[in-house]
Amino acid sequence: MRGLHAEDWPMARKAACLPKGTRISDYVTLGVLTATVPGDLIDAVLSDTGKQSQRYRQLPARLVVYYGAT
């Protein structure tokens, strides 16, 4: 059985568009981001760049990254 690959699918003939008056932020939520971008990855990037939380606060660095992405 062959696997599915992107190159096996035809290109869309019409560009995808949002309904008039709709913003992409109406569809992208914090839940979508946390499901797509694992917290461990964000923590690793924050650690590698020296930007991790120095102490625990009400708004940890990981949540600031998610907030900035939304």
DSSP file (Angstrom, degrees, kcal/mol; ACC not computed):
  #  RESIDUE AA STRUCTURE BP1 BP2  ACC     N-H-->O    O-->H-N    N-H-->O    O-->H-N    TCO  KAPPA ALPHA  PHI   PSI    X-CA   Y-CA   Z-CA
    1    1 A M              0   0    0      0, 0.0     2,-0.2     0, 0.0     0, 0.0   0.000 360.0 360.0 360.0 131.8    0.0    0.0    0.0
    2    2 A R        -     0   0    0      1,-0.1     2,-0.1     0, 0.0     0, 0.0  -0.561 360.0-123.5 -82.0 142.6    1.4    3.4   -1.0
    3    3 A G        -     0   0    0     -2,-0.2     2,-0.5     1,-0.1    -1,-0.1  -0.414  29.4-103.9 -78.3 160.9    1.6    6.3    1.5
    4    4 A L        -     0   0    0     -2,-0.1     2,-0.3     3,-0.0    -1,-0.1  -0.741  41.4-177.8 -87.6 130.7   -0.1    9.6    0.9
    5    5 A H    >   -     0   0    0     -2,-0.5     3,-1.7     1,-0.1     4,-0.4  -0.948  36.4-121.4-128.9 149.5    2.2   12.4   -0.2
    6    6 A A  G >  S+     0   0    0     -2,-0.3     3,-1.6     1,-0.3    -1,-0.1   0.858 111.7  59.8 -57.4 -37.5    1.5   16.0   -0.9
    7    7 A E  G 3  S+     0   0    0      1,-0.3    -1,-0.3    -3,-0.0     4,-0.1   0.667  95.2  64.3 -69.4 -13.7    2.9   15.7   -4.4
    8    8 A D  G <  S+     0   0    0     -3,-1.7    -1,-0.3     2,-0.1    -2,-0.2   0.621  91.2  78.5 -80.4 -13.7    0.3   13.0   -5.2
    9    9 A W  S <  S-     0   0    0     -3,-1.6     3,-0.1    -4,-0.4     2,-0.0  -0.772  86.4-115.4 -99.7 139.8   -2.6   15.5   -4.8
   10   10 A P        -     0   0    0      0, 0.0     2,-0.1     0, 0.0    -2,-0.1  -0.364  36.8-101.3 -69.2 152.0   -3.5   18.1   -7.4
   11   11 A M        -     0   0    0      1,-0.1     2,-0.1    -4,-0.1    -4,-0.0  -0.419  40.9-101.3 -70.3 147.0   -3.0   21.8   -6.7
   12   12 A A        -     0   0    0      1,-0.1    -1,-0.1    -2,-0.1     3,-0.1  -0.447  22.5-150.4 -66.8 141.5   -6.1   23.7   -5.7
   13   13 A R  S    S+     0   0    0      1,-0.1     2,-0.4    -2,-0.1    -1,-0.1   0.667  81.1  48.7 -87.8 -17.9   -7.4   25.8   -8.6
   14   14 A K  S    S-     0   0    0      3,-0.0    -1,-0.1     0, 0.0     3,-0.1  -0.980  89.2-115.4-127.2 133.9   -8.8   28.5   -6.4
   15   15 A A        -     0   0    0     -2,-0.4     2,-0.2     1,-0.1    -2,-0.1  -0.369  35.7-109.6 -65.0 142.5   -7.0   30.3   -3.5
   16   16 A A        -     0   0    0     -2,-0.0     2,-0.3    -4,-0.0    -1,-0.1  -0.548  42.6-175.0 -73.0 137.3   -8.5   29.7   -0.1
   17   17 A C        -     0   0    0     -2,-0.2     3,-0.1    -3,-0.1    -3,-0.0  -0.962  23.5-123.7-134.4 150.3  -10.2   32.7    1.3
   18   18 A L        -     0   0    0     -2,-0.3     3,-0.1     4,-0.1     4,-0.1  -0.626  45.1 -90.8 -85.7 151.8  -11.8   33.7    4.6
   19   19 A P    >   -     0   0    0      0, 0.0     3,-1.9     0, 0.0    -1,-0.1  -0.285  59.8 -81.3 -59.0 149.8  -15.4   34.9    4.6
   20   20 A K  T 3  S+     0   0    0      1,-0.3     3,-0.1    -3,-0.1    -3,-0.0  -0.255 117.8  18.6 -56.4 133.9  -15.7   38.7    4.3
   21   21 A G  T 3  S+     0   0    0      1,-0.3     2,-0.4    -3,-0.1    -1,-0.3   0.499  97.5 122.9  83.3   5.0  -15.2   40.5    7.6
   22   22 A T    <   -     0   0    0     -3,-1.9     2,-0.3    -4,-0.1    -1,-0.3  -0.813  48.6-150.7-102.6 139.5  -13.4   37.5    9.2
   23   23 A R    >   -     0   0    0     -2,-0.4     3,-1.8     1,-0.1     4,-0.3  -0.789  23.9-123.5-104.2 151.4  -10.0   37.6   10.6
   24   24 A I  G >> S+     0   0    0     -2,-0.3     4,-1.9     1,-0.3     3,-1.8   0.836 111.9  66.0 -59.9 -31.3   -7.6   34.7   10.8
   25   25 A S  G 34 S+     0   0    0      1,-0.3    -1,-0.3     2,-0.2    -3,-0.0   0.679  87.0  69.1 -66.6 -15.7   -7.4   35.3   14.6
   26   26 A D  G <4 S+     0   0    0     -3,-1.8    -1,-0.3     1,-0.2    -2,-0.2   0.725 111.8  31.4 -70.1 -20.1  -11.1   34.3   14.7
   27   27 A Y  T <4 S+     0   0    0     -3,-1.8     2,-0.7    -4,-0.3    -2,-0.2   0.704 104.8  76.5-108.6 -29.1  -10.0   30.7   13.8
   28   28 A V     <  +     0   0    0     -4,-1.9     2,-0.2    42,-0.1    -1,-0.1  -0.775  63.7 172.3 -90.1 117.8   -6.5   30.5   15.4
   29   29 A T     >  -     0   0    0     -2,-0.7     4,-2.0     1,-0.1     3,-0.2  -0.717  48.9-103.3-119.9 170.2   -6.9   30.0   19.1
   30   30 A L  H  > S+     0   0    0     -2,-0.2     4,-2.8     1,-0.2     5,-0.2   0.864 121.1  57.7 -60.8 -36.3   -4.5   29.2   22.0
   31   31 A G  H  > S+     0   0    0      1,-0.2     4,-1.6     2,-0.2    -1,-0.2   0.888 105.4  49.2 -61.8 -40.0   -5.8   25.6   21.9
   32   32 A V  H  > S+     0   0    0      2,-0.2     4,-1.6    -3,-0.2    -1,-0.2   0.917 112.7  48.0 -65.5 -43.1   -4.8   25.2   18.3
   33   33 A L  H  X S+     0   0    0     -4,-2.0     4,-3.6     1,-0.2    -2,-0.2   0.923 110.9  49.1 -64.8 -44.3   -1.3   26.6   19.0
   34   34 A T  H  < S+     0   0    0     -4,-2.8     5,-0.2     1,-0.2    -1,-0.2   0.815 113.2  48.2 -67.5 -27.8   -0.7   24.4   22.1
   35   35 A A  H  < S+     0   0    0     -4,-1.6    -1,-0.2    -5,-0.2    -2,-0.2   0.793 120.2  37.6 -77.4 -28.4   -1.8   21.3   20.1
   36   36 A T  H  < S+     0   0    0     -4,-1.6    -2,-0.2     1,-0.2    -3,-0.2   0.863 119.9  42.5 -90.8 -41.5    0.4   22.2   17.2
   37   37 A V  S  < S-     0   0    0     -4,-3.6    -1,-0.2    -5,-0.2     5,-0.0  -0.912  86.9-135.7-112.4 106.7    3.5   23.6   19.0
   38   38 A P    >>  -     0   0    0      0, 0.0     4,-1.6     0, 0.0     3,-0.6  -0.293  11.0-128.9 -65.0 143.7    4.5   21.5   22.0
   39   39 A G  H 3> S+     0   0    0      1,-0.2     4,-2.8    -5,-0.2     5,-0.2   0.832 107.8  61.3 -59.3 -34.4    5.4   23.3   25.2
   40   40 A D  H 3> S+     0   0    0      1,-0.2     4,-2.2     2,-0.2    -1,-0.2   0.866 102.9  51.3 -62.0 -35.6    8.6   21.4   25.5
   41   41 A L  H <> S+     0   0    0     -3,-0.6     4,-2.3     2,-0.2    -1,-0.2   0.924 110.8  47.2 -66.7 -44.4    9.7   22.8   22.1
   42   42 A I  H  X S+     0   0    0     -4,-1.6     4,-2.7     1,-0.2     5,-0.2   0.924 111.8  51.0 -62.7 -43.5    9.0   26.4   23.3
   43   43 A D  H  X S+     0   0    0     -4,-2.8     4,-2.3     1,-0.2    -1,-0.2   0.898 109.9  50.2 -60.9 -40.4   10.8   25.7   26.6
   44   44 A A  H  X S+     0   0    0     -4,-2.2     4,-2.8     2,-0.2    -1,-0.2   0.910 111.9  47.0 -64.7 -42.7   13.9   24.4   24.7
   45   45 A V  H  X S+     0   0    0     -4,-2.3     4,-1.9     2,-0.2     6,-0.2   0.918 112.3  49.9 -66.0 -43.3   14.0   27.4   22.4
   46   46 A L  H  <>S+     0   0    0     -4,-2.7     5,-2.8     1,-0.2     6,-0.8   0.904 113.4  46.9 -60.9 -40.6   13.6   29.8   25.4
   47   47 A S  H ><5S+     0   0    0     -4,-2.3     3,-1.0    -5,-0.2    -2,-0.2   0.922 110.8  51.3 -66.7 -45.0   16.4   27.9   27.2
   48   48 A D  H 3<5S+     0   0    0     -4,-2.8    -1,-0.2     1,-0.3    -2,-0.2   0.821 115.0  43.1 -62.4 -31.5   18.7   27.9   24.1
   49   49 A T  T 3<5S-     0   0    0     -4,-1.9    -1,-0.3    -5,-0.2    -2,-0.2   0.437 112.1-118.7 -95.1   0.0   18.2   31.7   23.7
   50   50 A G  T < 5S+     0   0    0     -3,-1.0    -3,-0.2    -4,-0.4    -4,-0.1   0.752  83.0 115.3  71.7  24.2   18.6   32.4   27.4
   51   51 A K      < +     0   0    0     -5,-2.8    -4,-0.2    -6,-0.2    -5,-0.1   0.202  36.1 126.2-111.4  14.4   15.1   33.8   27.6
   52   52 A Q  S    S-     0   0    0     -6,-0.8     2,-0.1     1,-0.1    -9,-0.0  -0.249  75.3 -77.8 -69.2 163.3   13.5   31.3   30.0
   53   53 A S        -     0   0    0      1,-0.2    -1,-0.1     4,-0.0     3,-0.1  -0.371  31.9-155.7 -62.4 134.8   11.7   32.5   33.1
   54   54 A Q  S    S+     0   0    0      1,-0.3     2,-0.3    -3,-0.1    -1,-0.2   0.790  81.3   2.4 -80.2 -30.2   14.1   33.4   35.9
   55   55 A R  S    S-     0   0    0     -3,-0.0     2,-0.4     0, 0.0    -1,-0.3  -0.968  92.1 -87.9-149.9 159.6   11.4   32.7   38.5
   56   56 A Y        +     0   0    0     -2,-0.3     2,-0.2    -3,-0.1    -2,-0.0  -0.563  52.7 167.5 -76.1 128.1    7.8   31.5   38.4
   57   57 A R        -     0   0    0     -2,-0.4    -4,-0.0     1,-0.0    -1,-0.0  -0.683  53.0 -90.0-127.0-178.3    5.3   34.3   37.9
   58   58 A Q  S    S+     0   0    0      1,-0.3    -2,-0.0    -2,-0.2    -1,-0.0   0.798 123.0  39.0 -67.1 -27.1    1.7   34.5   37.0
   59   59 A L  S    S-     0   0    0      4,-0.0    -1,-0.3     3,-0.0     5,-0.1  -0.800  85.6-157.4-125.8  89.1    2.5   34.7   33.3
   60   60 A P    >>  -     0   0    0      0, 0.0     4,-1.6     0, 0.0     3,-0.6  -0.163  31.1-106.0 -64.3 160.1    5.4   32.3   32.5
   61   61 A A  H 3> S+     0   0    0      1,-0.2     4,-2.0     2,-0.2     5,-0.2   0.847 118.2  60.3 -55.8 -38.2    7.6   32.8   29.4
   62   62 A R  H 3> S+     0   0    0      1,-0.2     4,-2.0     2,-0.2    -1,-0.2   0.915 106.0  46.8 -58.7 -43.6    6.0   29.9   27.6
   63   63 A L  H <> S+     0   0    0     -3,-0.6     4,-2.8     1,-0.2    -1,-0.2   0.834 107.0  57.3 -69.3 -31.5    2.6   31.6   27.8
   64   64 A V  H  X S+     0   0    0     -4,-1.6     4,-2.6     2,-0.2    -1,-0.2   0.899 106.6  50.1 -63.8 -39.4    4.1   34.9   26.6
   65   65 A V  H  X S+     0   0    0     -4,-2.0     4,-1.9     2,-0.2    -2,-0.2   0.941 112.0  46.6 -63.6 -47.5    5.3   33.1   23.5
   66   66 A Y  H  X S+     0   0    0     -4,-2.0     4,-1.4     1,-0.2    -2,-0.2   0.920 112.6  50.8 -60.0 -43.1    1.9   31.5   22.9
   67   67 A Y  H  < S+     0   0    0     -4,-2.8     3,-0.4     1,-0.2    -2,-0.2   0.917 110.0  49.4 -61.5 -43.6    0.2   34.9   23.4
   68   68 A G  H  < S+     0   0    0     -4,-2.6    -1,-0.2     1,-0.2    -2,-0.2   0.827 108.2  54.3 -65.1 -31.1    2.6   36.6   21.0
   69   69 A A  H  <        0   0    0     -4,-1.9    -1,-0.2     1,-0.2    -2,-0.2   0.773 360.0 360.0 -74.2 -26.0    1.9   33.9   18.4
   70   70 A T     <        0   0    0     -4,-1.4    -1,-0.2    -3,-0.4    -2,-0.2   0.473 360.0 360.0 -87.6 360.0   -1.8   34.5   18.6
